[in-house]
Amino acid sequence: MTQYEYKVVRQKMKLGFDYDKKLDELEAEWNQLGAEGWKFCTAASDVLIFMREREAH
């Protein structure tokens, strides 16, 4: 049976006015999570929820 694990990431409000820079940083963070196998699930309140298939032990 396939098992999954979940990661809850708090959305951080970054200060500053450079919106493009904030988007670039967010993209880099999500790309890092993707490289680690995490897939976006949903957003709730101030958190993002990611999931990935759990490795067999």
Secondary structure as UniProt FT lines:
FT   STRAND          4..10
FT   HELIX           19..35
FT   TURN            36..37
FT   STRAND          39..44
FT   TURN            45..46
FT   STRAND          47..53
//
